[in-house]
Amino acid sequence: MNAKELEILSWKLRQDVLDIIQAGGGGHIGGDMSLLNTLLVLYANHLRISPQTADDPDRDRFVLSKGHSMEAYYAVLCQMGFLDLADVKARFSQFGSPYIGHPNNRLPGIEMNSGSLGHGLPVCVGMALAGKRSGKPYRVYTVMGDGELAEGSVWEGAMAASHFGLDNLCAVVDRNGLQISGPTEQVMSHEPLADRFRSFGWHVLEIDGDRIPALDEAFSKAQSLREKPTVILAHTTKGYGSPLMENKADWHHHLPTAAEFEEIRADFAARKEAAERGE
């Protein structure tokens, strides 16, 4: 899909995320909005997997290590044909439903349960290493939150990925600068983050993660880099798309009121119309 098509679609999917959260009575709306463009570009243009190839041993693998941003993942999985949007909206976060607030690998297209932060990258290192040793062509992707980088297991995984030369592994950091308890640099500082990953032996691509063309270019470049794993530091905006939410830690897990839902929905609709006009 081209950049304009993806931009228009992204605003439609943000409205789907709103519907899912409203129906289920909860969700991590701020991180959903910073993450959505990354997931959309990855699934639409780069990840070699479909509902028909979900069990193919040569498929690409994806793990949402930042598992609490599940509503955005549901919206993208529905768009790509893995799940039914009406069913997700009807049953999200209901008793006995498989549509829970974190990835559930009993659902089509989901590789592993996640949400305990710090697990995604180490597991993906194992997947990528297995692919290398068995001569498989697949690539492995994971998305982490920036607050998650305080977990020591992330850096153990980073060290192992470099040691084994896993150039079939691409990690994304959703670098929105906020976590549930406040700004990441106050809770546990990460900077200079690019230098830290380089010191662990990674290729580093640093981009504006709210911009679809920048994401598309970064994923393409990551596929061409050799000998080392690649991390994309995607600088994003928590709550992206509505001034009501943007850059506010309180919106990490805030359930909008009825009036707030309508205000956010109107903001997304206006942005979608602007994208359709090419603005």
N, C-alpha and C positions, 0 to 999 in steps of 0.2 A: 504494500500500500504506500502511496506517496504521502508527503508530509501534510498536505491539506486534508486528505481523506482521514488520516490519523487524528489530526487536530479536531476535526468535526466529531469524529467518533469518540474522542476522549471526553468531550463535554456531555455527550449522550450517556456514556458509561458513568460519569460522576452523578448524573441524575439517578441511574440505576443503583448506585451505592447508597444514595439518600433513601431510596425506596426500601432497600434491604434493611438499613439501620432503623428506619421508622417502623417497619413491620415487626422487626425482632425486638425492638425496645432497647437497643444498645449497640455499641460498636466503637472502634477506634478511628473516628472520623478524620482527625487531623493527619495522622500517618497514612490513612487511605489515600488522601488527596495528594500528598507529596509523592507517593509511590506509584500512583496509577499510570502515569505516562511511561515509566520504566517498564512495567509489566506489559502494557499494550504494545509498545515498540518491540519488545523482546518476542512476544508471542506472535505478533502479526508478521514480522519481517525476518526473524533470525532463528528462533527455536524450531528445530526440526522434529516436530511432534504434532500429531493430530488425533482426533478420536479414533481414527482407523489404525493408527500406528502406536497407540499408547502402550502396547505390550511388546513392541518390536525391540529386540535386544540391542539394535543399533540406533535407537531413538536418542535424541538429546535428553539430558536430565535437567530438571529445575527444582530447587528447594527454596521455599520462602522461609528463610531463617527468621525474618522479622514477622513471625507468624500471627501476631495480633492484628496486623493490617489485612485481615482475611476478607473483609467486605469488598475491597478493591480486587482481590484475587478472584472472588466469586464472580464479580461483574465481567472480568476478562475471560474466565473459563466458560461462562455462559455465552459470551460473544463468539468464542472460538468453537462452540458446539459440544463441549465436554459435559455441560450441565444445562438444565432447563431453567431459565430465569424466573418464570412464573412459579415453579415449584420452590426455588430458593426463597423467593419473596414470601411465599405462603408458609414456609416451614422453618425459616431461619431462627435459630435460638429457641425453638420450641422443644418441649419435653419429648425425648425419644427421637428427635430429628438427627440425621447425619450432618446437617448443615450447622456446625458449631462455630464458635468464635475463633478457632485456630484450624490450620490444615488437618484434614482427616483423610488418611490414605485409603480408606474404604470407598472414597469417591473417585470417579474416573479422572485421570489426568494428574492426580496428586501423588508424588513419589513417597513422601514421608510425613508423619505427624511432626509438627514443630511448634515452637512457641516458648519453650524453655531456652532463653537466649544464650547464644554461644555455641549451639550445637550444629547449626547449618553448615558452616564452613568445614569443620572437621569431617562431617559425614561426606560432604562433596569431595574432599580430598581423597577419601577412600574410593568413591565412585570414579573419580578421574584416574586414580592410580590403577584401578582394576581395568579401566578402558585401555590405558597405555600398555599394561602387561599382557592383555589378551588381544591386542591389535585391533581394537574396535575403533570405528571412526567418529564416535559420538563426542560431543562437547558437554561440559557440565557448567551450570550457572547457579549462583545463589545470590540472594539479596539480603543484606543485613541492615539493621538500623544503626545509626551512629552511636546511640547510647549503649548498644550491644557491645561495642568495641571495648568496654571496660571489663568484659569477661576474658579471663586468661586463656580459655580454650580457643578463642579466636586466634590468638598469637601463636599458640602451639600449632594450630592448623596452618597458619600462614608460613611458619618456619618449615613444616613438613612439605607443603606444596612447592616451595622453592627448592628444597633439598632434592625432591624427586623430579624437578623440571617439568611440572605439570602445565604445559602450554595449552592443554585442552580444558583448562579451568578458568572461568571468568567470574569474579565476585563483583558485586555492586554494593556500595555503601550509600544508603539513602541519607545524605548529609543535610538534614533539615535544621540541625543545630539545637533541637529541643527534644527533651524526653519528659516523662511524666512528672519528674520532680524539678524541672526547670531547664535552663540552658546547659548543654552538654559541657561547655567550657568551664562552668561553675561547679557542676556535679563531679566531673572527672575529665580533665582537659585532654584533648586528643592531638592538638596541634604541636609540631608541624606534621600533620597526618600523612601527607604525600611522602615526606622524607622518611617517616617511620616505615611505610610499606616498602619503599625502595631499599631501606636498610635490611629488610627481611628478604630481599631478592625478588621483588615483583616489578613488572611493568605497571606504570601508573598513568591513567588517563583522567584528567580533571576537567569537568564540564559543568555547564548550566543544565541541571537535570530536569528543569521545568520545560526546556525547549526540546520538542520532538526531533528536529533535524540533528541536534547535538547528540542525542541518545542514539539515533540511527547510525550516525557516523562512528560513534565510539564502539558500538557493538560490531560494526563491520571491521574496524581497525583491530579490535581485540582478536578477531579470527585469524588475522594475518601475522600476529606477533608470535615469535617462537622462543623456545628454550626456558621461558619463565611463565608463571601464571600472571594474569592481568587483573588489576582492580580498577574499576571505574568509580571515581569519587564524584557522585552526582549531587551537586549542590542544589537543593530543592527548597520549597517553601511549605512548611507545615500548614495544612488547611488551604492549599493552593486553589484559587479560583473564586473565593469569596472574601471580601475585606472583613467580614464578620469573624472569620476564623484565622486568617493568615497570620503566621508568626506569633501565635498565642499558645503557650504551653497548656493553658486551661482546656484547650480543645483536643488534647490527647485522647481523652475518653469522655467527652461531653455529649450527652443526649440532647439534641436541640429541642426547644419548645416548638409548639405548632407554628408560632410566628417566625421563629428562627428557621425552621424547615422551609417555609415559604420564601423567606428572604434569600436563603442560600440557593434554592431552586431557581429563583428569578435571576440571580447572578449567573448561574450556569447557563440558563437559557439565553441570556444576553450574550455571553461569550460564544455560545454555539452559533448564534445568528451572525455574530461578527466574523467567525471563522468561515461560515458559508459564503459571506461576502468577500472573503479574502483579506480581511483586515487583521 
